[in-house]
């Protein structure tokens, strides 16, 4: 949560010392040993404040040491003659932990000046606003030979005088990446291992939250295909192909190409296996087979830089490539504050007329054919559903954070209908499509949600007016604006609050082109325009913030088998909605969670 912890000294007991410290930092234990005198060294490249003002090598007195850091991702400021870390640190969430191995009382006064500098640097570090470097170099390599190229990459970064933390996983894949969210830049060096679907979705989360990701290489593993979550890739082959040189993409104005020649060779037989098709990305250079080799794409407030060759030789060209990648900012022309999500039961359905009507309200980011999307960075989320599956967790979270969701269409899936029960009272749990009586569309009273709409309307195609949600609302319902009802008396156009700032606006008639005739498109445009211009602040707010109160609140939730999946979704939403209205903090409202079934479980004390 942003605190900084300093550990000095140690213990020869694993159970008393090393094991309890595992959540923070991994250390090796041994018996106490006095080193007379200890020679300290500053390892190459890392000059981040903790070793400022010290010579490259100096005697540090008669120090007693029992522990040294063994974390591969710890940043080392000082080592002894055996290269064992004496002073090191690592980022942890938004905070950091520092470890100074020697016992403080063993510092020898004979070498007082350098020891004073060490202690001063530690106190300066923890008392200042500074923190450990917020750039991470992360690798997954198949062998020690491949990790030699990882060393080349470190040399390239060192020549740019940038500070970074390294993590060499030496394991099969990039696993849980959520712990990387406090780094502003993450460089992935992937030379031989695949990228799992969960990894790519975690990358998308990082990008949307403002992280710069620089991705080198790929894999001949079929899991590389999962990169199509980020952009279209050629899935026909994932084999490695030699890349002898790179050529500037014709007409490229990409900032990644600044200072680079039109064509340059790559040495040491670099290869590539990730083949973007070129759609939706900004291309700077291509490989001999025509696939993008140096390219970028903006996601929310973050930017992805792809470098297809897994290995960059240490030369001026590679240094320029990395410099350009580190300086690249999200493109203001590609950044969208709105997201369109389309879910459909069939790939044969067309939505051209709907997209055409949406176009003037853009720019939009677009997700098609998937329920996996990350919506926390969007002010507006437009959802189109034609019998598909929609990720209501993402939608709910976005609204609780203040987003507005404009929902078009629906599904006769009972799970989809039940999900709306989180936001709206349903008069019936039926889920089949129903044709309303005439008039199929009626405005009960004029308001901001139906300004341009006629009082009554009947669609040319009866299929257009079908609906699935039997919503138990009327025009007098508090905190909800009803724009129109159908011939059966159920609301078909409405808007309701979700959380403190977010809201859901719903038009539940069919979505796909096949049911909308030409004569009805003008009416559809009016509905859409009123939904986009609807002023939510015109309503009287029913929910008030609880602020300035000191409360300890415990949620006790039923986690037993008697709670159905749909009911648990409602329970989750209810809890999230309450939390969104509270002033959470150590000096205001503190919250805990417990579950009960045959046994009790304290989730968050």
N, C-alpha and C positions, 0 to 999 in steps of 0.2 A: 504493500500500500504506500510505498515511498520512503519508508524508514531506512536507515543505514545501520548495520551492526558491525562492530569491530571485535574480533576475537584475538586475544594475545595469550601465548603460552600453550599448554596442552596437558595431556595425560597419557601414560603408557597403557591405560586400560581401554580396551575397545568398547566394553559394555558401558563404561562410565562416560566415555568421551566421543569416540568415533561414531558409534551407532546413533546416539541422540542427535548428532550433527548432520546425519545423512540428508534430512530434508533441505538443508542449507548448502552444505559443501562436503565433498568426499575427501577424507584424509587418511593417510597411512599411519599406523602406529608402530612404535618400537620402544625399546627401553631408553631411559634417559641417557643422553650422551653429551659430554662437555666437549666442545670443539675449540681448540686453542691454537692460534686465534682463528675465528671464522673469516674467510675471505668472501666478500659479497661481490656480485656481478650484476650489471644491468643487461638483461637479455636483449637481443637485437630487435628493433622496430617498436618496442612498447615504451613510450615515454608519455604517460598520461597523468602526470602530477604526483603520483606516489613516489616516483624516483627522481623527481626534479631536484636540481642542485647537487646531485651526487656524482662523483666520478664514475667512469665505466667500471672500475674495479677498486675496491678499498678494503682494508681490514676492519672488522667490526667488533673486535674484542673477544673475550672468553664467554661464548654464549652456550646455554644449555637448551637442547632441542630434543623433543620426543616425537613430534608430528610434522609431516609435510603434506601439502595439498596434492591430491591425485586426480582432481577433476580435469577432464580433457578440455572443458570449455572455460576454465578459469583463466583470467588474464594475469600474467606473472610480471611483477615489477622488479623483484630481486631474487637471485638464486645463489646457492653456495657453489663450491668448487666441483661438486658432483651433479650440478644442474638441478638440484632439488629446490623447489620453490620455498623461499623464506618469507616473502611478502607477496600476496596475491589477492585477487578479488574477482567477483562475478556478479552479474546482474541477477536479480531475483524479482520477477514482476516489475514493479515500478521502483523498487529499492535496490539495495546492494549489500553484500557482505564482504568484509575485508578480513584476512587472516594473516597474522604476524607470528611465525612459528616460535622464535626464541622467547624464553621466559623473560619478562621485563626486568626482573630484579638482577638478572645475570649480565646486564649491559655493563661493559667495562668502561670506567671513567677515562682510561687511557685514550680511548677512541671516541671521546664524548661528542665532538663536533658532528661527525657523520650520523651518530645515533640521534643527536638532537634534531638533525634535518629529517631523519626518518619519522620520528614522533611528530614533528611539526607538520610534515606532509600529510600524515594520517589525520591529524586534527583539522588541518585546512580542508582536506577532502570531505570529511563528514560534516563540517560546519558550513561549507559553501553550497551553492545551488548546483555545483557540478555533479556529474555522475560518471559511471563507467561508459565507455564508447557505446553508442547506440547503433552500431553497424555489426552485423554478424556474418561471418563466412562459414557456410554450412556445407559439408560434403558427404556424399555417399559414393564410395569407390570400391571397385571389385578386388583390388590387389595393391600391394605396396608400390608396384610400378606405376599404377594409375595415380596413387597419392603423390608421386613425384611431381605430377602436373599440378596437383593442389599446391605444392610448394612453389611452383612457378607462378601460380596465381597470387600467392602471398607476396612474392617478390614484386609483382606488378603493382599491387596495392601499396606496398611499402614505398615504392618509388614516387607515389602520388602523395606521400606524407599524410595518410589518413589513419585514424585509429579504429581498430576493430577487434572483435572477439572472435576466436575460431572455435569451431566444433567439428571434429572429424568423427562421424558416426561409425564408420567401418562396419556398418550393418546393412541389412538388406534394403531398407527403404527409408525415406523421410516419413517418420511416423507422426505422432501428434504434434502439430505445429502451433497450437494455440499459445504455447508459452513464449512464442516469438513476438507477441503483439506489442511489446514495448520497444522493439528495434525500429528505427525509421527506415533502415535499409537492410535487406537480407539477400545475400548472394548465395545461390544454390549451385554447387558444382556437382553434376550428376554424370558420372562416367561409368555406366554399365548397369545401374539398377533402375527399375521401373518407378513410376510415380503412381501410387494408389489413388483410387477415386476420392477417398476421404482426405488425402493430402491436398489434392487439387481444390476441393471445396474449402479447405482451411486456407489455402493460398488466396482464394477469392475473398474470404473474410478479411485477411490481412490487407489485401489491395483496397477493398472498399473502405477500410478504416484508415487509409492514408500511407500504407507501407510501400516503399519502392522495392520491387523484387527484380533481381537480375539473375536469370536462369541460364546456365551454361550446360550444353550437352543434352543428354537424353538416355535412351536405353533401347535395346532390341527386344525388351520385354513387351508383351502385348499390352501391359498396363499403361504404357506411354500413351495409348490411345485416349486415356482419360483426360489428357490435356485439352480435348475438344470441349471441355466445360468452359475453358477460357477463350478459345477461338477454334474455327474449323481446322482440322488436320487431315492429311491423307492417311486413312486407316488401312490401305491396301498392303502396305509393307512397313515393317518397323526395323528392317535390317540396317546395319551400319554401312554408309557409303563414304568413300574417300572424298575429301574436300581439299583440293590442291590450292585453290585460290578463291577469293571473293571479288565480286564485281558490283559496282554501284548500280542500284536499281534506276532505270531510266527516268529522269524527271524528279528524282527524289529530293525533297526539301527537308528531310528529317534532320533534326539536330544531332542525331547519332552519326551522321555522315560528315560533320564538320571536321576539317583538318585531315581527312583521309583521302588518299589517291583514288582514282577511278577504278583501279584494280590493284590488288596486292596479294602476294603469295602467302600461304600458311605452311610452316615447316613441321617436322616431326610427325608427318602423316596424320593430321587431324581428320576426324570423321564426324558425321552427323547421322542421327536417326529420327529426329523430330522434324516432320515436314508440314509446316503450316501451309494452307492453300492460298494464303494472301488476302483472304476476305477479312474485312474489319480491322486490319492491322496497318500500321505505318511502317513501310519497308524502306530500309536504308541500303542494304546489300543483299545479293542473292548468291547462292552457291552454283557450281557449274551445271547442276541438273535443274536449275531454275527455281528451286525452292528458297523462300526467305531464310537468310542466314544471320542477319542483324536487323531487328525490328522491335516495335514497341506497340503498346495499347494501353489506353487509359481506362481504369476501373474506379468509379466513384472519385475519391480524392487520392488514389494511389496510381502507380504506373508500373506496368510489366515490361521488362526489357529482355528479349530473347536473343541469345547468342548460340546458334546451332552447333558450331564445332565445340566438342567437349574440352578441347585443349587449346590454350592460347600460348604461343611461344613468347619468351621474354624479349620484347623489342619495342621500338618506339610506336609502331602501329598498334600493338596490343595495348600499350599504355594509353594511347589516344582513345581507343575503343572504350576502355574502362572509364577513363575520365569523362567521356561524353555520357556514358550510361549513368555515372554517379551524379552528373549535373542535370540530367533530364527531369523535367517537371511534367506533371499531368497536363495534357493539352486542354486549354480552355475551350477549344472548339469541339472536343469530344466529351467533355464532362457534362453529364446530365443530372438534373435534380429529380427527374421522374423516371419511373421504371414501368415497362409493360410486361406483364406475365400472361402468357396464353397457354391454356391447358385444353387438350382436345382428346376425345375418345378415338378419333380416326385421323390418319394423315391425309385422307381424301377431302376433308372439310376445308373450305376456303373462307378467309376473313378479309378479303381485299377491300370491300366497301367500308368495313369498320376501321381498318388501318388508314384508309384515305381520309376518313373523317377525323381521325386522331392527329394526323400529320401537322396541322397548324398549331397544335398545342405543345409540340416538342421543344427541344430535342429529348428523345427518350433513349434509355438503355432497354434492351429487349431480351427476354428469356422465352424460348418457345420449346414446347414438348418436354418440359421437365418440371418437377415440383421442388427442385433444389435451387434456391436462390437466396440472396442475402440482401436484405432490404433496409438495414438500419441507416443508410446514408441518403435515403430518398425522401423528399418532401411529399411527393405524390406517387402512389402506386396504382396503376390501372390494371385490373385483372379481368381477363376474358375467359369464360369457361363454357365449353360445349361438351358436356358429359365427361369432362376430364377429372383429374385429381389435383386439388389445390393445397398447398402447404399453409394451413391455417395458423400454425405456430408462428411462421415468419410474418404473416399478415398481422396477427395479434400483437406480436412484439413491436412491430413498426408503429402500429396505432398507439400503443401504450407509451411509445417514445415521442409521439406527436405527429406522426404522418397521417395524411388523409388517404383513404383507399376508395377508389371508384370501381365498383364491381358490376360487371355486365354478364348476363347469362346465368347458367346454373347447371345442375346435374341431378338426375334422379337417384343418385347414390344415397342410401340412408345415412352413411357416414358424413357425406357432404351436407345434407340437410341438418343433421344433428349438430354439426360444427357451427352453423348459424345460430343455434340455440344459445351459444355463448354470448351473442350480442343482442338477440331479439327474442321476445316471447313468441313461441310458436303455438298457434291455436290447434294444430294437428301435427303429428309426427309422420304423416304420410309423405311419400317421396316421389310418387309417379307424376309425370307431366299431365297437366289438366288444361283443357280448353275452356276459357271463361265465357260466360254469357255476354251478350251485347248490352251496353257498349263495352267493348273490350278494354277501353282505357278511358278513365273519367277523372277530372280534376275536382276534388271535393271543395277546395277553397284556394284562392290565389295566394302564393307565397314566393319566396326567392328561388325555390326549386322548380317552379313550373311557369316562370315568367312568359316564356315564348310558346307555351303549349295551348292547344285548343281545349275547350271545356270537355268535349267528348271526342273519341276517335275509334274507328274500327279499321283493322288492318285488312289489306287486300287478300293476304294469305292467312287463313285461320291459324296455321302453325306458328306464325310470328307471335301471337299473343299468349302462347302456352307458358305455364309457370309451374314451379315445384314447391315453393315455400308458402305455407299457409300461416301468415304472420298475424298474430293477435293484437293489432294496433288499430287506432283510429286517429283522426286528425287532432284530437284533443290530448293525445298521449304526451306526457311531459318528456322533455329532453329528446324528442324525436319529431322531425318534420316529415309529414306525409305529402308527397308531391302528387301522387295519383293512386287510384285503386282500380282494380279490374271489375269485370261484370259480376264476379262472385263476391265482391266486397273486400277482397284481400289487397293490402298495399302492394303495388308493383314498382313504385318509385318512391324512395324514402331516404332519409339521412338520420343517423343517430350517433351520439357521442360514444367514444370508447376511451377510457382513461381520462386524464386531466386535459389533454390537448388534442388528441387524435379523434377522427370520426370516420364512419363508414357510410358511403352513399351507394345505394343499390338500385339498379334497374334490372329486374330479373327475367325479362323476356329473352327469347332465343337469340343466339349470337351469330351463327354461321350465315354465309351469303345465301345459301340455297333457300332459306325461308323468308328472306327479305326481298320484296319486289321493288321495282324501280319507283313506283308511286309512293312507297313508304319511306324512301331514303331521306327525303327532306324532313319528315317528321322525326326520324332517328337523329338527324343532325341537330334538331332543336333540343331534343332530350339531352344529347351529349353536351351541347353548349351550356345548357342550364346547369348540368352537373358540374362542369369545370368552373363555372363562375359562381357557384353557390357560395354565399358568404356565411360560413359557420358561426362567426362571431355575432351574427344578428340574433341568435337565440339566447334565451335566459339560461344561464348555467345552473343546473340543479346541484351538481357536486361542488363542494367547497374544499379547498386545501386545508389540511390540518397542519398548522405551523406554529412554532413557538411553544410546543408541548414536549415535555420529557416523559416518554412512555416506553416501558418494556413490554413488547407484544410477542406472544407465542402462538403460532398457528399449529393446531393439532389436526392432522389430516387423516382421513380414513384410507389406508392403503391395502385394505383386505380384498379378497376375491369377490365380495358382494358388490363392489363398485365396478361397473362396466367401463370399458375403454372410453365410450362417449361421455359418461358421467364424470370420469376422471379429467377429461378435457375441459369440461365445464368447471370443475373444481380448480384446475390450474388457472383458467382464465379469471375466475372470481378472485383468486389469491393475487394474481398479477394486477388486477384492476385496483384492489385495495392498496397494494404496495405503491402503485403509480401516484396515489393521492397523498402519500405520507412523506413527511420531511425526514428522510432517513439520515442518521449520522450519530456519532458517539455522544453528542450533547443534546440530541433531540429524540428521535424514535429509533430504538434498537429492536431488531426482529429475530426470532428463532423459529425453527421448524421441527416438528416431530410427526412421525407416522405411527399408526397403530393398526394391528391386525391380530394374529394369534400372539405376536410379540410386539413390543414397542421398539421404535428406532428413532434415536435423536439424530436428525440429519444436520442441522445447524444449531448448536447450543446458543 
